[in-house]
Amino acid sequence: MSTIKISGKEILIGKTIPWSIYDGKGTLLLQKGSMVTSNHQLNVLLERGMYRDELEVAEPTSVEREPVTGESNPFEIFDDLAHRITEIFSRIVQQTGITYKELQEFCTDFQDLCEKDADAALGAVHLCHNHPYTICHPLHGAILSELIAKSVGYDIEKRIPIVAAALTANLGMLDLQEILHHQPTPITDDQRERIQMHPEESVRMLKEAGIDNPDLLQIIKQHHERIDRSGYPDKLDRSAIIEGAQIIAIADRYAAMVSSRSYRQSLRSKDALKEFFLQKNKLFDEKLTLTFIKELGVFPPGTYVTLRNGETAVVVERGKESMWPIVISLTGSGGALTEDPVRRDCNSELYAINEVVSVSEPLLFNLHTLWGYT
């Protein structure tokens, strides 16, 4: 890879970068679309040396996007929300001002995504990774948080601060989160200290940006507390941890587990849910944990499976009356990709699920089509 050195003048604090940044040895420092959030971070990058691929063309960052209409499919809505949350993060980092009402309106649109097609939304959690991790992860966590809170019985208004917290809880470590996503080595002591400080840092940033909703801020501050008092920043007892914080804690952990990193493959949903089951009433409240597992189902949408007839398929719909879902077969019994993916009901003995599988490279099919959207 032929590289070009990047000067500090080319980086704007709080704006997404138009190319990936590498150090002099070719190690990825920040992925295209990430954000430099402070002068301190920029100085650290300058000291290390910043380079970009000579062949990578910068895309315009100021193009206005047309709002997504109500007729759009869930995956188009997800992409639109990803662009909008990037802009919201930028405004918070730059302290240019944002109101809680604006954040509420975004959360309402987000709830519409989950209401329109919860199975497609869960599919996005497992399969949509075409934006930087610091954008995908909060969107995935917010989808899970919305579905858990709804299943627990929260009405739509009471779910808004929970969704808003899931989206903004990691603002205090956006830059570090992107670095850790690509870092092949264990975290350093300094990084661990920043991680443990980020709930309070996120609260501080939101307050300075003009958001002071007490429910939202309390959820964010507590979202890494654990019922066995092993959490941070205050090692709270279970009786002191509010339920909203526990909800996004579960969602945040699961979303991280089923996302791949530079040093590991993503966990299969089956293995992640098994770990949650084994940890119920240890790290997380038992009732909430079991509600979460029931909501996702044995085979969550977006899960790859093999069928009894030898086909490989992806789950697109949770089972309504039984544990067996609806899937779309992506390969034939011989392993070759099919030209026209076929819908299968796994209640049928012929199409019963053999096992959940990991796919090293995503099978290239249009998600819109798989979920029946054109």
N, C-alpha and C positions, 0 to 999 in steps of 0.2 A: 504494500500500500504506500503510495506516494503522498506525503503530507505537507500541509502548509501551516506555519505557526500562526496562532491566534493572538492578537493583542488585547489588552484589557479594554480598549475603547470599543471593541466589537461586541462586548457583553453588556447587556442592560440589566440591572438589578430588577427582579420581579417580572421579567419578560422571558418567554420560552426561547430556547436557543434553536437556531435553524439547522444545525448539524450536530452530529455526535462529536464529543471532545475526547481526545486521547492524550496520554503523556508521551514523552519522547521515546518510550519503549513500546508504544503501541497498545498499552493497557487502556481499556475504556474507562473514562472518568465520569462522563455524563452522557446519557442517551439523548439523541435528537428529540426535541419536544419537552425536555426537562427545563427546570428553572433554577437560576442562581439567585438565592434568596437574601444574601447579605454581602456587605463589603468584605467581611472576614472570610467568607467562603471564596470570594473572587481572589483575594490576596493569596489564599492557600493554593488555589489553582494556578495563579501566576508564578508562584514560587516553584511549583512542580513542573510547570511548562505545559502549555495547551497547544494542541495540534488538531487539525481536521483533515479528513480525506480530501485530497485535491479534486477527486471526481464527484464528490457529493455536492449536489446543487442545493443551495438554500431556497426554501419555499417562502413565499410572502407570508408575513405574520399578521398583517393588518387587514386582510380581506374580510369584508363583512359577510356573515353567513345568513341566509334566509332562514327564518324560524321554521321548525318542523311542524307540519300540520297534524291534526288529529287523525288523519287517514294514514299516516306513515306507519311502517311496521316497527316493532319493538327494537330491532337492531339498528335502524336508522335513528330512532329516538335515543338509543344508548350512545351512538356516536355524537349526536348533537349535544347531549348532556356532557359528554367528555370535553368538548370544546368550550362549553359554557362554564364548567367548573374550573377549567384552566384559567379563564378570564377572572373568575371570582377569586381564585387563589392569588393571582397577580395583583388584584386590587387590595387584598388583605395584606400581602407582603409589602406592597408599596405604600400602604396606609393612605390610599386615596379616597377611602370612605366607602362603606357599604352598610346598609341597614338590615336589621333582622327581618323586616318585611320582605326585602329582596331575597334573602335566604329562604324564607318561608315559601315564597312563590316558586323558587327553584325546587324545593322539596315537594311541593304539590305536584309539579310536573313529573318529578321522579316517582311519586306515588302512582301517578297515572300509568307510568310504564309498567309497574308491578301489577296494577289492577287490570290493565289491558290483556296481559298474557304472562302470568306468573311463571309458567313453565319456560317460556322463552327468556324471561329475565334470569331464571336460574341457569339456563343454557349459556347466557352471557357471562355469568360468574365463572363457569368452567372453560369457556371456549373463546371469549373475547379478550385478547391480549394485544391488540394492535395499537394501543396508546402506551405512553410511558407508564411504568409501574406506579409512580406516584399519582397518576390519574386513574388507572384501572383499579388499583387496590381500594381506594375509598369508595368508588362506585360499586364494586363488588360487595364491600362490607355494608354499604347502605341498602343494597337490595336485600341482603340476608337479614339485616336489622329490621327493615320494614315488614318482611314476611313473618319474622319471629314475633314482633310486637303486635301485629295484627292477629296472629294465632293465639297469643296470650289473652287478647281481648281489649287492647288499647283502641280507642276510637281514633279517627283520622287526625283530629287536632292534637291529641296527646302523642301521636306518633311523630309529629313534625320535629320536635327538638331531638328525638332519638335519631332520626334520619340525618338531621343537620349535624349532630355530633359525630355520627359515623363518617360523614363527609369531611369534617374539619379537624378531627381529633389528632391527626399527625402533622398538622401545619408546622409545629415547632421543630420538626426534623425532616422536612421535605428533601433538602439537599442530601442529608445523610442517608435517608431511606433509599434514594436512587443509587447512591454509592454502594450501600450494603447489598442491594439487589444484584449487583454485578461483581461484588468483591469475593474472590475465591478463598480468602484466608479468614481465620477467626476474627471476631471483632476485638478491637483494642480497648484498653482501659478507658481512654478518653472517649471513644465511641460509646462504650457502655454507660459512661456518666451522662453523656448527652441523651441517650435513649431514656434513661430514668428521669431526666429533667423535662422531657418533651411534653407531658400532659400539662404541666404548669406553664411551659413556654407557649403552648398552643392557646391556653386561656389568656395569657398576656397579649398575644398578637391579636386575638379577636376583640378584646377590650379596647386596644389602641386603635383598631380599625373601626370601632363604633358599635360593636355588638355586645350587649350586656345582659342578654336573657339568662336569668339565674339557673333555670333548668338545664339549658344547653351547656353552660359552663361547668356545672357540677358533674354532669355526665362525663364530659371530657376529662375533667381532673381525676375522676375515679375509674376511668376505663381500663386501667392496668392494675387495679386492686384485685386481690384474689381472696376467696372466702377462707382460705387457710392462713391468711395474713402474710403470704409470701410476696404480695404485689408491691407496687410503688405508685406514688411517692410516699404515702403515709402508712403503709402496712395496716390498713383498716381491718377491723373485725367484720365478719359477714353481716352483722346487724347494722353496720354503718354504711354499707355499700348499697346505693340505690339500684332498683331493678333495671332502669334504663342503661346504667353503666355496665351491668352484667350482660345485658342483651348485646351491646356493641362489642363487648369483650369476646363473647362467643363468635360473633360474626367476623370480627377482625382476625381471630386466630384461625378459623376455618378457611377464610379467603387466602391467608398467607400459606396455609398448608397445601392447598390445591393449586398454587401458582409455582411454576418452576423458577429456579435461581441459576446463576452461573455455575454453582458448585453442586447442584442436585436437581433431579427431576421432581416434578410435582407429585404429591401423594395421590393415589387413587382415592376417589370419594369414599369408597368402602373402608379403606384403612384409616382415613381421617375421622370418619364417623365412629369407627370402632374405638379409636383413641378417646374421643369425647365420651363414649359410653363408659369406658373404663375409668375415666376421671370424674364422672358425675359425683357431685357432693364432695369433691376434693378441691379442685380449682374453681369450679363453677357450680351454681345452684342446681340441684338435681332436677327439680321441676322444669326449669328453663332449658336444661340440657336435653331432657327427654322430649320437650315440646319442639326443640330445634330439630332433633333427629327425626321425629314424626313428620314435621313439615317438609323436610327434604325428601323423605322416603328412602326405601332401601336402595333404589337406583335413581339418583337425582338427574334431572335433565342436563345434558352435556356430558354424561358418562359414556365411555366407550365400553362395549360388551361384545362377547362372542355368543352366537346362538347355536342351538343343537344341530342345525343343518349346516354348520360350518361358516356361516356369514359373520362378518364384523359389522356392527351397527352402532349408532349413537342414540341414546335415549332422548326423546323429544317431549314426552308427556308422562307424568306420574300416573301410576295405576289409580283408578277412581274407586273401584270396589274391591280391589285386591292389591297385593304387593307388586303384581306384574305390570310393567309399563308398556307404553307404545314406543317403538323404536323405528329408525330409518336405517335400512341395510345399505352399507356403503361399499361392501365388497361381496363378490360371489363366494361360493363354498371353496373355490380354489385360491382365494386371496386377491384376485384381480379386481381393481376398481370397477364398479358398475357405471354404465353410461346414464342410467336412469335409476336413482335411489328408490328403493321400494319400502313402503310402510308395512310394518309387521306388528301384530298384536301378540305380546309374549304370553298371554293366557293360553295360546294355542300350543299344544304339545310339540309340534314341529318347530316352532320358533321360541321355545323355552330358552332362557338365558343359561349359558354354561358358566360364565365367569365375567367379572369386571376386569378389563385389561388396560394397560398403559400403552399409549401410542407415542413413540419417540418424536415423530414429526406429525403435526395435525393433518388429517386426511383432507384434501383440498376440495371442499364442497361449499357452495354458497349457503350460509346459514339462513338467509331469508327464505330460500327455496325449501330447505329441510323442514322449516317450521310452517310452511304453507303460505308464505308471503311472497308477493311478486313485485 
